């Protein structure tokens, strides 16, 4: 379809280790529409970041046991490109914002040099033009005194400023798609709100598509048009953000929503939070059947024995759960 910018089909990323094969991403499917934001949500270790790194071609092939499927960007399958071919796309057409700018920025180069390098590499700009464009980008992402900041090193900036630099670097070449991997995790609540507001404004202004990765459904709800919920390397539910928040079908999604704090005006007290029992299964020793069943209070024998497929139960609302056929589980 013309409105689909990126389509991921049966993506599998397995790592080989001394203990065995880790199936980090197990046959996931999703698509990103032009100008839209897809939220990829789930607990730490569910495969969200590995999915993004797989799309970007940033996982060393020597560590992989299986790397298969298709990542279709326009007319190209990114998984079938050579390193040189994907380097022309990475940073130019598809960019990534990493969750920890302190480890993503080079400490021995100024922030201006690091952004300008991207412009010189992909857009073939001269030094003066790249410097002017870099200052414009620093202004765009809300960094004060951009001429001064251009010559400063990452350690001289606050965490929020460094994350803004990473965003400026990601949008520098006017990409079609940005993968934002936990862009607010290392920031306090006030800075999180500022960064989310900045991403929203840039998306509206530049018309970019985005995959927003987070473990926080509250963050996803603010920006995403559609949501895919991941658990143990699989997508267990996908639908529009509005549908997910109002009618979650999978018990895991319901657990994530119940863990969000809510304020009740009637008695001016916070509702007691409900935790999901148990822990995420280790990827080297996953349970049989539904991977969520050891933590599911509604599990039946079929769920312990057979893994459910991801099926659409209503229009564009897919869920991986045997019990949904019997009606709402909430």
N, C-alpha and C positions, 0 to 999 in steps of 0.2 A: 504494500500500500504506500501511496505517495507521502502520507503523513507520518510514516514510521521511519525514524532516523537510524535507530540501532535495534537489531533483533538478535537475541541470544537463544540458541537452539541446542538443547541437550548438552550443555557445557559440563564437562567432567575434569576435575583437577585433583589428581592423586599424587601424594608425595611418598617417596621411598625413604624409609628410615631403618635403622638397625633393628628396631622392635617389630617392624612390619610396615604395611602400606596404610597411609592415612588418607582416607577419602574426604578431603576437605570440601569439595563441591561435587555433588552427586546428581548430575542430569537435570540442571535447572533450565527453565525457559522463561523469558520475559522480553518485552519490547519497550522502547522509549520513543515517544512521539515528538515531533518537532515542536519546540517551544514549550514543552511540558516538563514537569518534574516527577520522577519516579522515586518513591521512598523505599529503601531496602532496610528492613528493621529486624532485629533479633538480638539475642544475648551475645556476649563476647564468646568467640570460638565457634560461631555457627557457620562461618564461611563468607561473611559479607566482604571483608577486605580482600580475601583471596579471589573472590569474584571480580572485584575491581582491578586487581593486579593482573589477573588472567586476561581481562579485556585489553589492558594497556600493554601486554607483553612484557611485563616486568619481573616475571618469575624465571629464574635460571633453569634452562631445560635440563641441566645435569641433576637437578633435585627431583625431577618429575618421573613418576612411574607411568601415569596416564595423563594425557592432555588432549582432549578430543571435544568434538562438537563443532558448532559454527558461531561466530560472532560477526554478523553481517552489518557492515557500515556502508551505506549506499550500495555500490556494486561489488564490494570487496569482502572476502572472508578474512578477518584480521588474523585468525589462527593459522592461515596458510601463507602469510607473508613472510618474507625474509627479514632479518634484523634491519637491514638498510631501508627496506620498503616501509616497515612500520615506524621507523624513526622519522620519516617524512610526515606521518600522520600524528604521532605522539607529540603533544605540545602545540601542534599547529591546528589540527582539526578536532582532536580530542585531548583535553587537558585534565589534570588531576590535582586536587587540593588534599594534601596529606594531613593526618590528624595531629601531628606534632611538628610544628614549624621549626622548633629548636634543633631537631635532627635532620630536617629537610633542607634547611639553608646552610650554605657553606660558610663556616665561621671566619675564613681568611679572606673573603671578598666582601666588598660593600654591597648593600642591598641594591643600589643602583646598577652596579656592574652585573649582578646576577640577573636582573630583569632585562637589562640591555643586551646581555648575551643571547637570550632567547630571541629577541627581535633581530639581532644580526644573523643568527643561525637560520631562522625560518623565513624571515621577510627580507633578508639581505640588506638591511639598513646600514648606512654609514654611522660612525660613532656619534656625530652631532645629532643626526636625526633620531638615533636610538635613545640618546640622552633626553631629548625633548619629549619623545613619546613616553619614556619612563616617568618623567615628572608629571605628565598628564595622567598617567595611570595611578600614580601615588595620590594625586588630587582626587581622582575618580573613586578610589577606595577609602577616602576620608582620612588620609594621613596629613597632619598639619606640617607646615614648614617643609614642603617636599624637597626643595633645593638642598636644605641642610640634611634631611634624612637620606638623600641620595648617596651622600658620602659617608654614612654611618654603617657600622658593622652590626650583624644580628644581635650580638650581646648587649648593644646599646639601646635596643628597643624593648618595650614591654611585650608580654605574650600576645596581647590583643593586636599590637602593632605588627608583630611578626606574622600573625595570621592574615592580616590585611595585605601584607607584602606577598604572601603566598597566593592570595586571591588575585592580586594585581598581576602576578606572574602567570596565573592560569588563564586570565582573560586577555593577556597582552596581544595575542595573535588573532583575536576575535574567533574563537573556536565554535564549532557547532554544538559540542557536547562537553560538559564538565562532570567529572566524577569527584564528588566531595565526600571524602572518607572521614567521618566523625569530625567535621570542621570546628566544632565548639567544645569538644570533650575536655581539653586542657584549660578551659577558661572559666572564670567565675560567672555567676548568673547574669550580672549586668552586662558583661562583655559578650556572653552568649547571645543575648537579645540584640545587641548591636550588630554582631556578625550575621545573624539570621536576617535582620532587617536589611543589611547591605546586600546579602545574596538575593533577597527578594527584589530589591530595587534594580540590581544589575540584570537579573533575569528579565524583568519587565522592560528595561531600557535596551538591552542588547538582543533579546529574543532567543537566548540560548536554551538548549535542553539541558537537563541535569539529572544525574543519579545521586540522590542524597542518602548516604549511608549513616545509620545511627542505631544505637540501642535504646534510644529514648523516643517513644511514640509521641510525646509532647512536641519534640522538635520536628518530627515528620509531619505532624498535623498542621504546623504553621506554614509549610512550604509546598508539600507534595500534592500533586493532583491524583496520583495513583500510588498504591502501596503493595509491596510484596513482602510477606513475612517469612523469614528464614528460620529453620531449626535443624540442627545437625546436618548441615550441608544441603538441605532441601528447601524448596519453597512449599510452605504448608497452607498458605492462603494468599490470594491476590484479589484486589478489587479497587474501586475508587476510594479515596480517603474518606469521603463522606459516608459511603456505604460501610466501610470498615469500622468507623467510629460508632455508627448507629446500629449496625447489625453484624457484629463479629460472629463467625460460625465455628471456627476452630477453638477447642478448649485452651490451646496455648495463647492464641490472640486474646481471648477473654481474660486469661490470667495476666497478660501484659497490661491490658486496660484497667483491670482491677487493682494493679499495683501503682497506678498513677494517683497522686494526692488530689483530692477534691475538697472544695470548701463549701459547706452548706450554710446558706444565709439564715435558715430557720432557727437554728440554735447556735450559730456562730462558732461551731466546732468542726474540726477537720474529721472527715470520715476515716474510720480505722482501715488501714491498708491490708490487703490480702496478699500473702506471699505465695508463689508457686512452690510446692513442695519438691524436695530433691534437687538434683543438679543436672546440668547438661551431660549426656553420656560422652565418655571418652571416645574419640574418633577411631581408636584402635580396637575398641571392644563395644561396638554398638549392639543394642538389643535387637531381637528378632521383631518382626511385625512393624507396627507403627513405632517410630523412634521416640515418640513422646509418651508412649503408654506407661513406662515406669513412674511417671509423674502425674498421670491423668487419673482423676477420681471417678471418671465415667467409663473407664476402659472395660471392654468385654473380651471374651475369648478370641473372637476374630481379630481384634486389634493386637492382641499378644502374638498371634500366629502369622498373620498376613499384613504386609504393608499396603495401605490404601493408595490408590492412584490420585493424582491431582486432577480433579474433574470440576467442570462448571456446574454448580447447583442452580444458579440463576444466571441471567445475562451478565457476562463479564464479572462473575464472582466465583472464583475457583477455590476449592478447599480440599485438603488431603485428610479426610476423616470418614470412617465408616458410619459413625453415629448421626451424621448430618442428615442422612436419608430418613431418619426417624423423626426429624423435626429439630427445632432449636434446642441446643444443649444448655442454654443459659436460663 
